Amino acid sequence: MTIRSITPLLAVSLVLLAAFPTRAQESPDGLTSREWQCTRRSAREVSEYAAFATECLLECNEAAKTDPLRFCGPFGFDAATDFCLSRGRVLSQIRMLKACVGEDCPECYFGGSCEDFPRSVLFNTERRTAIRLRPLLCDDGSSPDGSSAAEERCVSRLVGASSRFQSHLRQCFQDCQQRRQKGRVEAEACGVGALDGNGADGALQTCVDQARVRFLRSCLKCGDTPECWQGTSPPLTCPNAMALVEQSWAPQEPTLFCADQPICGDGRISGEEECDFDTFPSGCGPDDFCNSQCGCEPFPICGDGQVTGFEPCDFSADPDGCDEGEVCNGCSFCAPDPCADVTEVEPSGGTFFGTTSGDSGATSRCGGAGPEDVYAWTPVQSGVARFETCGSSFDTVVHVRAGSCGDFAEAGCNNDACGESSRLSLFVQAGTTYVVFVDGFGGAQGSYRLQITPPGTIYGSPQRAFLQGTTDCLFE
């Protein structure tokens, strides 16, 4: 077959390929080919921006020798330095966004946001570059300008070597990640933590070791080293200078070369996620909600006897979800059981003083999210009794249960009948135990005065007491 006869066949094949575009295929660790392009571009831009930031910071440090208003980081920069950095930062962001459009960012880039990741990673690059340069650019004061010409040459040589070393490290890890993307290397073998005998890919370890040797050779040829390099702790020897560069690179490697995995809450339903709580619709049915693990659960109903969804407990469930000695308060939280410490009151009633503190274990329809003190009282005569906290030091709520302390059937409650204090008139049955809660409105707590007045001592005859007590209940 001649070349002339092959050409039309090739043309037809190209047309067919154009008509049926290939779809990005997922690799074993989850990155698509487009996401991998984004990863490579991001790593390269970070490396190049670190070199650009070095030039801005060198200029700043030189000017700072005579201008005390210049500030060269690492946690802030003067206006001139910030302007210099922003020029390179904006250009790097533009180039990163061109390679990372739409859904091309790996999800591990802050939830797949191509807008947020470049800004964040470049700002971190500025700070780490300033931290790396600070000990290299120290002033030993050995000459009027702070350093001799030979020392200046040594500093310049080591600054250049450290920038090249960072670039070499980036290339070593990028090459390993490319082999990982093709399925030749496990992800764990391409990380900083795998180096130096901890399971690193052989080619990665060799590449990093070669980069280290190049840096150390340049460092050892430095010549006159500034005295301040020896005044640091530890002294800035060549091995320590190499470790300083590696430490500034180490946090960037897992950020740039993270494996693409579904992130719960990134606004996308991906991987094995049933739903995503940060998107609408969430992916769950009308009777379900999306929990913090991006799984669908039925909406919780307080008191239905089931601890579901985001309920920490349910007072009707057995067990209720709380530990021993705790009680479920409104299905919202577990609190110490107020019924564990109940003060018994004589049938004649009386006046009692105390102070509430701690967590809330009970509440009422009148409110009461504060800690409680609890009293149990059994009258010997039926009629209208009164329970009041008038004169207490905080905003009290009084609520009463009939029968037992753990019975959630409320007999009555009151809030603010006498100022911020409470007064409750209640018809009581002889021989029935009434549990009185001195509570605090809105979580209030403090010292109180509780008075329990039995029937027959308020209004005179039992008949008049019943009629008056019924009226009081309507308005209090």
C-alpha positions as CSV (number, residue, x, y, z in Angstrom):
1,M,0.0,0.0,0.0
2,T,1.4,3.4,-1.0
3,I,1.5,6.6,1.0
4,R,-0.9,8.1,-1.5
5,S,-3.5,5.4,-0.6
6,I,-3.0,5.7,3.1
7,T,-3.7,9.5,3.2
8,P,-7.5,9.3,2.5
9,L,-7.9,6.5,5.1
10,L,-6.1,8.6,7.7
11,A,-8.3,11.6,6.9
12,V,-11.5,9.5,7.4
13,S,-10.1,8.2,10.7
14,L,-9.5,11.8,11.9
15,V,-13.0,12.8,11.0
16,L,-14.5,9.8,12.9
17,L,-12.3,10.7,16.0
18,A,-13.6,14.3,15.8
19,A,-17.2,13.1,15.6
20,F,-16.8,10.9,18.7
21,P,-14.5,12.8,21.1
22,T,-12.7,10.6,23.7
23,R,-13.8,10.9,27.3
24,A,-11.3,11.5,30.1
25,Q,-10.7,8.2,31.8
26,E,-10.4,7.8,35.6
27,S,-7.0,6.5,36.7
28,P,-6.7,4.1,39.7
29,D,-6.3,7.0,42.2
30,G,-9.2,8.9,40.8
31,L,-7.5,11.7,38.7
32,T,-8.6,12.3,35.2
33,S,-6.1,13.3,32.5
34,R,-7.4,16.9,32.6
35,E,-7.1,17.0,36.4
36,W,-3.5,15.7,36.0
37,Q,-2.7,18.5,33.6
38,C,-4.1,20.9,36.2
39,T,-1.9,19.3,38.9
40,R,1.3,19.6,36.8
41,R,0.5,23.2,36.0
42,S,-0.1,24.1,39.6
43,A,3.1,22.5,40.8
44,R,5.1,24.2,38.1
45,E,3.6,27.6,38.8
46,V,4.2,27.3,42.6
47,S,7.9,26.5,41.9
48,E,8.3,29.4,39.4
49,Y,6.4,31.8,41.7
50,A,8.7,30.8,44.6
51,A,11.7,31.9,42.4
52,F,9.8,35.2,41.5
53,A,9.0,35.8,45.2
54,T,12.7,35.3,46.1
55,E,13.6,38.2,43.8
56,C,11.0,40.5,45.4
57,L,12.2,39.6,48.9
58,L,15.8,40.0,48.0
59,E,15.1,43.6,46.8
60,C,13.1,44.2,50.0
61,N,15.9,43.0,52.2
62,E,18.5,45.1,50.4
63,A,16.3,48.2,50.8
64,A,15.5,47.4,54.4
65,K,19.2,47.9,55.3
66,T,18.7,51.7,55.0
67,D,14.9,52.0,55.1
68,P,13.3,50.9,58.4
69,L,9.8,51.1,56.9
70,R,10.5,48.2,54.6
71,F,9.0,44.9,56.0
72,C,9.9,41.6,54.3
73,G,7.6,39.0,55.9
74,P,7.0,36.2,56.6
75,F,3.7,37.3,58.1
76,G,3.3,40.6,56.3
77,F,4.9,42.8,53.7
78,D,5.3,46.5,53.1
79,A,3.4,48.1,50.2
80,A,6.3,48.0,47.7
81,T,7.0,44.4,48.4
82,D,3.4,43.4,48.3
83,F,3.0,45.2,44.9
84,C,6.0,43.3,43.6
85,L,4.6,40.0,44.8
86,S,1.1,40.7,43.5
87,R,2.3,41.1,39.9
88,G,3.8,37.6,39.9
89,R,0.9,36.2,41.9
90,V,-1.7,37.4,39.5
91,L,0.1,36.1,36.4
92,S,0.6,32.7,38.1
93,Q,-3.1,32.6,39.0
94,I,-4.1,33.3,35.4
95,R,-1.9,30.6,34.1
96,M,-3.2,28.1,36.7
97,L,-6.8,29.0,35.9
98,K,-6.2,28.5,32.2
99,A,-5.1,24.9,32.9
100,C,-7.8,24.3,35.6
101,V,-11.1,25.4,34.1
102,G,-14.5,23.9,35.0
103,E,-14.2,20.6,36.7
104,D,-10.5,20.1,36.0
105,C,-9.4,20.8,39.6
106,P,-8.9,17.6,41.6
107,E,-11.6,17.5,44.3
108,C,-8.9,17.5,47.0
109,Y,-8.0,21.1,45.9
110,F,-10.3,22.6,48.6
111,G,-13.3,20.8,47.3
112,G,-12.5,21.2,43.6
113,S,-12.7,25.0,43.6
114,C,-10.4,26.2,40.8
115,E,-10.8,29.8,42.1
116,D,-9.8,29.3,45.7
117,F,-6.8,27.0,45.3
118,P,-4.4,29.1,43.3
119,R,-4.9,32.1,45.6
120,S,-4.3,30.0,48.8
121,V,-1.4,28.0,47.6
122,L,0.5,31.1,46.2
123,F,0.0,33.0,49.4
124,N,1.5,30.1,51.3
125,T,4.4,30.0,48.9
126,E,5.2,33.7,49.7
127,R,5.2,33.0,53.4
128,R,7.4,29.9,53.1
129,T,9.8,31.6,50.8
130,A,10.2,34.4,53.3
131,I,10.8,31.9,56.1
132,R,13.4,30.1,54.0
133,L,15.3,33.4,53.2
134,R,15.3,34.9,56.6
135,P,18.2,32.9,58.1
136,L,20.1,33.1,54.7
137,L,19.9,36.9,54.6
138,C,21.0,37.6,58.2
139,D,23.3,40.6,58.9
140,D,26.5,39.7,60.9
141,G,27.6,43.3,61.4
142,S,31.2,42.5,60.4
143,S,31.5,45.6,58.1
144,P,29.8,49.0,57.9
145,D,27.1,47.6,55.6
146,G,26.7,44.5,57.7
147,S,28.6,42.1,55.5
148,S,31.7,42.0,53.4
149,A,31.8,41.5,49.6
150,A,32.9,37.9,50.0
151,E,30.0,37.2,52.4
152,E,27.5,38.9,50.0
153,R,28.7,36.5,47.2
154,C,28.3,33.6,49.6
155,V,24.8,34.6,50.5
156,S,23.9,35.1,46.8
157,R,25.3,31.7,45.9
158,L,23.4,29.9,48.6
159,V,20.1,31.8,47.8
160,G,20.4,30.7,44.2
161,A,21.3,27.1,45.2
162,S,18.2,26.9,47.5
163,S,15.9,28.2,44.7
164,R,17.3,25.6,42.3
165,F,17.1,22.9,44.9
166,Q,13.4,23.6,45.4
167,S,12.8,23.4,41.6
168,H,14.7,20.1,41.5
169,L,12.5,18.7,44.3
170,R,9.4,19.7,42.6
171,Q,10.5,18.0,39.4
172,C,11.5,14.8,41.3
173,F,8.0,14.5,42.9
174,Q,6.2,15.5,39.7
175,D,8.0,12.7,37.8
176,C,7.0,10.2,40.5
177,Q,3.4,11.4,40.5
178,Q,3.4,11.0,36.7
179,R,4.4,7.4,37.1
180,R,1.7,7.0,39.8
181,Q,-0.9,8.5,37.4
182,K,0.1,5.8,34.9
183,G,-0.4,3.1,37.5
184,R,3.3,2.2,37.9
185,V,3.8,3.5,41.4
186,E,1.7,3.4,44.5
187,A,0.6,6.8,45.8
188,E,2.3,6.3,49.2
189,A,5.7,5.8,47.5
190,C,5.6,9.3,46.0
191,G,5.3,11.4,49.2
192,V,7.9,13.3,51.3
193,G,7.2,11.0,54.2
194,A,8.4,8.0,52.2
195,L,11.9,9.3,51.6
196,D,15.0,8.0,53.3
197,G,14.1,4.4,53.9
198,N,10.4,4.8,54.5
199,G,9.2,3.1,51.3
200,A,9.9,5.8,48.6
201,D,9.9,4.9,45.0
202,G,13.4,4.1,44.0
203,A,13.6,6.6,41.2
204,L,12.2,9.3,43.5
205,Q,14.8,8.6,46.2
206,T,17.6,8.7,43.6
207,C,16.3,12.0,42.1
208,V,16.1,13.7,45.5
209,D,19.5,12.4,46.5
210,Q,21.0,13.8,43.3
211,A,19.4,17.2,44.0
212,R,20.8,17.1,47.5
213,V,24.3,16.5,46.3
214,R,24.1,19.4,43.8
215,F,22.9,21.7,46.6
216,L,25.6,20.6,49.1
217,R,28.4,21.1,46.4
218,S,27.2,24.6,45.8
219,C,27.0,25.3,49.5
220,L,30.5,24.0,50.3
221,K,32.0,26.3,47.6
222,C,30.3,29.2,49.3
223,G,33.6,30.7,50.6
224,D,33.3,33.2,53.5
225,T,30.2,32.4,55.4
226,P,28.5,35.2,57.4
227,E,29.1,34.8,61.2
228,C,25.4,35.0,61.8
229,W,24.9,31.7,60.1
230,Q,26.9,30.1,63.0
231,G,24.9,32.1,65.6
232,T,21.6,30.5,64.8
233,S,20.3,27.4,66.6
234,P,21.1,25.1,65.1
235,P,24.0,26.7,63.2
236,L,23.3,27.2,59.5
237,T,25.7,24.5,58.2
238,C,25.3,23.2,54.7
239,P,23.3,20.1,55.9
240,N,21.1,22.4,58.0
241,A,20.6,24.8,55.1
242,M,19.5,21.8,53.0
243,A,17.0,20.7,55.7
244,L,15.6,24.3,55.8
245,V,14.8,24.1,52.0
246,E,13.3,20.7,52.3
247,Q,11.1,21.8,55.3
248,S,9.7,24.7,53.2
249,W,8.9,22.3,50.4
250,A,7.4,19.5,52.5
251,P,4.0,21.1,53.2
252,Q,3.5,21.9,49.5
253,E,4.0,18.3,48.2
254,P,0.8,16.7,49.7
255,T,-1.2,19.8,48.8
256,L,-0.1,19.9,45.1
257,F,-0.1,16.2,44.5
258,C,-3.0,15.0,46.6
259,A,-5.0,12.0,45.3
260,D,-8.4,12.9,43.9
261,Q,-11.0,11.6,46.3
262,P,-14.7,12.6,46.8
263,I,-15.0,15.4,49.5
264,C,-18.2,15.5,51.5
265,G,-19.6,19.0,51.4
266,D,-17.9,20.2,48.2
267,G,-21.3,20.7,46.5
268,R,-20.9,17.7,44.2
269,I,-22.3,14.1,44.5
270,S,-19.4,11.9,43.5
271,G,-17.8,8.6,44.2
272,E,-19.8,6.5,46.7
273,E,-21.6,9.6,48.2
274,E,-25.3,9.1,48.5
275,C,-25.8,12.9,48.7
276,D,-24.0,16.2,49.4
277,F,-25.4,18.5,52.1
278,D,-23.9,21.6,50.4
279,T,-25.8,21.2,47.1
280,F,-29.5,21.4,46.1
281,P,-31.1,19.1,45.7
282,S,-29.0,17.1,48.1
283,G,-29.7,13.8,46.5
284,C,-31.9,12.5,49.3
285,G,-35.7,11.7,49.2
286,P,-38.3,14.1,50.5
287,D,-38.4,12.5,54.0
288,D,-34.7,12.2,54.4
289,F,-31.8,14.6,55.0
290,C,-28.1,14.5,54.1
291,N,-25.9,14.0,57.1
292,S,-22.3,15.1,57.7
293,Q,-20.9,11.9,56.1
294,C,-23.0,12.6,52.9
295,G,-25.4,9.7,53.7
296,C,-29.2,9.9,53.6
297,E,-31.1,9.5,56.9
298,P,-34.7,10.0,57.9
299,F,-35.5,13.4,59.4
300,P,-35.4,12.9,63.2
301,I,-38.6,13.3,65.2
302,C,-38.1,14.2,68.9
303,G,-40.1,11.8,71.1
304,D,-40.6,9.1,68.5
305,G,-38.6,6.6,70.5
306,Q,-35.7,6.5,68.1
307,V,-32.3,8.2,68.2
308,T,-31.9,9.2,64.5
309,G,-30.2,11.7,62.4
310,F,-28.5,14.6,64.3
311,E,-30.4,13.7,67.5
312,P,-27.9,13.0,70.3
313,C,-30.7,11.4,72.3
314,D,-34.5,10.8,72.5
315,F,-36.2,10.8,75.8
316,S,-38.8,8.2,74.6
317,A,-36.2,5.7,73.5
318,D,-34.8,2.9,75.6
319,P,-31.9,3.4,75.8
320,D,-32.3,7.1,75.3
321,G,-28.8,7.7,74.0
322,C,-27.4,9.2,77.2
323,D,-25.0,7.8,79.7
324,E,-26.0,6.5,83.1
325,G,-26.8,9.4,85.4
326,E,-27.8,11.6,82.5
327,V,-31.2,12.5,81.0
328,C,-32.2,13.6,77.5
329,N,-33.2,17.2,77.4
330,G,-35.6,17.8,74.5
331,C,-33.7,15.5,72.2
332,S,-31.1,18.2,72.0
333,F,-28.4,17.2,74.5
334,C,-27.7,14.9,77.5
335,A,-27.4,16.5,80.9
336,P,-27.0,15.4,84.5
337,D,-30.3,13.8,85.7
338,P,-32.0,16.5,88.0
339,C,-34.0,13.7,89.6
340,A,-30.9,12.2,91.0
341,D,-30.8,14.8,93.8
342,V,-34.4,15.6,95.1
343,T,-35.1,17.5,98.3
344,E,-38.1,16.1,100.3
345,V,-40.5,18.7,101.7
346,E,-42.8,18.3,104.7
347,P,-46.6,18.4,103.9
348,S,-46.7,21.8,105.7
349,G,-44.5,23.3,102.9
350,G,-42.1,26.1,103.8
351,T,-39.5,28.5,102.4
352,F,-36.2,27.2,101.0
353,F,-33.1,28.9,99.7
354,G,-30.5,27.6,97.3
355,T,-28.3,28.3,94.3
356,T,-28.6,26.6,90.9
357,S,-25.5,25.8,88.8
358,G,-24.3,23.4,86.1
359,D,-26.1,22.0,83.1
360,S,-29.8,22.0,82.3
361,G,-31.5,18.6,82.7
362,A,-35.2,19.5,82.3
363,T,-37.4,22.2,80.7
364,S,-41.1,23.1,80.5
365,R,-43.6,24.7,78.1
366,C,-42.9,28.0,80.0
367,G,-39.2,27.8,79.2
368,G,-36.3,26.9,81.5
369,A,-33.0,26.0,79.9
370,G,-31.0,26.7,83.1
371,P,-29.8,24.3,85.7
372,E,-32.4,23.1,88.2
373,D,-32.9,22.4,91.9
374,V,-35.7,19.8,92.5
375,Y,-38.1,19.4,95.5
376,A,-40.7,16.7,96.1
377,W,-43.8,17.5,98.2
378,T,-46.9,15.4,99.1
379,P,-49.8,17.4,100.5
380,V,-52.2,15.9,103.0
381,Q,-55.1,18.1,102.0
382,S,-56.6,18.7,98.5
383,G,-57.1,22.3,97.2
384,V,-55.0,25.1,95.7
385,A,-51.3,25.2,96.6
386,R,-48.9,28.0,95.6
387,F,-45.3,27.6,94.4
388,E,-43.3,30.9,94.1
389,T,-39.8,32.2,93.7
390,C,-40.5,35.9,94.3
391,G,-37.4,37.7,95.4
392,S,-34.9,35.5,93.7
393,S,-31.7,36.9,92.1
394,F,-32.2,35.7,88.6
395,D,-35.0,35.1,86.0
396,T,-36.6,31.9,87.4
397,V,-39.1,29.5,85.9
398,V,-41.2,27.2,88.2
399,H,-42.6,24.0,86.7
400,V,-44.3,21.1,88.5
401,R,-44.7,17.4,87.6
402,A,-47.3,15.2,89.3
403,G,-46.4,11.6,90.2
404,S,-42.7,11.1,89.9
405,C,-39.7,13.2,88.9
406,G,-39.1,11.3,85.7
407,D,-42.7,11.7,84.5
408,F,-42.6,14.1,81.6
409,A,-46.3,14.9,82.1
410,E,-46.3,18.5,83.3
411,A,-48.9,19.6,85.9
412,G,-48.2,23.4,85.5
413,C,-45.6,26.1,85.0
414,N,-45.1,29.8,85.3
415,N,-42.5,32.5,84.3
416,D,-42.4,36.1,85.4
417,A,-45.5,36.4,87.6
418,C,-43.7,38.7,90.0
419,G,-41.1,40.6,88.0
420,E,-38.5,38.1,86.7
421,S,-39.6,35.6,89.4
422,S,-42.4,33.1,89.2
423,R,-45.6,32.2,91.0
424,L,-47.8,29.2,90.2
425,S,-51.1,28.4,91.8
426,L,-52.1,24.8,91.3
427,F,-55.0,22.5,92.4
428,V,-53.4,19.5,94.1
429,Q,-54.7,16.2,95.3
430,A,-54.0,14.9,98.8
431,G,-51.5,12.0,98.8
432,T,-50.2,12.8,95.3
433,T,-46.5,13.7,95.1
434,Y,-45.6,16.9,93.2
435,V,-42.1,17.5,92.0
436,V,-41.2,21.2,91.9
437,F,-38.4,22.4,89.6
438,V,-36.7,25.7,90.3
439,D,-35.3,26.5,86.8
440,G,-33.8,29.4,84.9
441,F,-35.2,31.1,81.8
442,G,-32.8,31.2,78.8
443,G,-30.1,29.3,80.8
444,A,-30.2,31.7,83.8
445,Q,-28.9,30.5,87.1
446,G,-28.1,31.9,90.6
447,S,-29.5,32.1,94.1
448,Y,-33.2,31.7,94.7
449,R,-36.0,31.7,97.3
450,L,-38.7,29.0,96.9
451,Q,-41.9,29.1,99.0
452,I,-44.4,26.2,98.9
453,T,-47.8,27.0,100.5
454,P,-50.2,24.1,101.0
455,P,-54.0,24.3,100.5
456,G,-56.2,25.9,103.2
457,T,-53.7,28.6,104.1
458,I,-54.1,30.9,101.1
459,Y,-57.8,31.8,100.5
460,G,-59.7,30.4,103.5
461,S,-62.3,27.8,102.7
462,P,-61.5,24.9,100.3
463,Q,-64.4,26.0,98.0
464,R,-63.2,29.6,97.6
465,A,-59.6,28.4,97.2
466,F,-60.7,26.1,94.3
467,L,-62.6,28.9,92.5
468,Q,-59.8,31.5,93.1
469,G,-57.1,28.9,92.2
470,T,-58.9,28.2,88.9
471,T,-58.8,31.9,88.0
472,D,-55.1,32.2,88.9
473,C,-54.3,29.2,86.6
474,L,-55.9,31.0,83.7
475,F,-53.9,34.2,84.0
476,E,-50.5,33.1,85.4
